Amino acid sequence: MIEWCKIKGQQFELSKHVVADEGGRPRVYVTWDEAAAKAASLGGRLPLEWELAAAESRLAYYQDPAYPLPELPRVDDPRLPVSDNGVVGLTGLVYCWCADTRGAYRVYRGGSWYSGASLARLAGRDWGTPSFRNDYLGFRLARDTPSPDRGEE
């Protein structure tokens, strides 16, 4: 079951955790196409609004003194930062594929367990071909919420 976190002042939600495997660790080694397809099958999409979600958090960097971590943590690891909106691991867990593009490349955001501390930040961003995959790259879900000014709930 996916837990959703409403992003204050915005018309979208992010999944509380990145998408995990059966063992509770982030699902990594996924291409952009695989991540987008899985997000759709789970009732979401890849986020385009990463900076809007990050702007609502006072957390700028992942500040664990043992960083970078020796192995990929579980999505519910208590060392992971939690945003003001309740989103776990926006930084410091895995980079996450996003819907943003940079020319022919796809953008991933957030910094990972393997990054140096200066890269594990909410504004952290990189890009790769849609077929790129790695052990520090996963994804989280986003979904639109109804606009309250239209009378939707």
Residue, then its C-alpha position, 0 to 999 in steps of 0.5 A: m500500500i502506498e502512503w501519500c504525502k500532500i505537498k503544502g500549497q501544491q496540487f500534487e502528492l508524493s509517495k512517502h517512500v521511494v518504491a521498494d523491492e520485497g526486502g524493503r530496500p529501494r528498487v534500483y537498477v531501473t531505467w527511466d522507461e521502467a520507472a515510468a511504466k511501474a509508476a503508472s501501474l501503481g497509480g502514479r507518475l514520475p514527479l515533475e515538481w521536485e523543486l516544489a516539494a523540496a521548497e516546502s522542506r527546511l531540510a537542505y542536506y542529508q546530515d548523517p556523520a557516517y555519510p556516505l553509507p556503506e550500503l543501501p539502507r531500507v526505505d524506512d531507515p530511521r537515519l533518513p531525513v523526513s521533510d516537513n510534509g512527511v516525505v522520507g528520504l528526499t535526499g540521502l537514499v537514492y537519486c530518483w528519476c523525474a519527469d524533467t528532461r535536459g535535451a535527450y536526457r532524463v533528469y534524476r534528483g535528490g542525492s543518494w546513499y553513495s554520494g558525497a555529503s555535498l551532493a546529497r541535497l534536495a537541489g542535487r540533480d544529474w541526468g542520463t540517457p533513458s536506458f541508464r541504470n545504477d545501484y544509486l538510482g530509483f524512483r518515487l511516485a507523484r500524483d495530482t490532487p484535485s483543485p479545491d477551487r473547482g469544488e473537487e475533493 
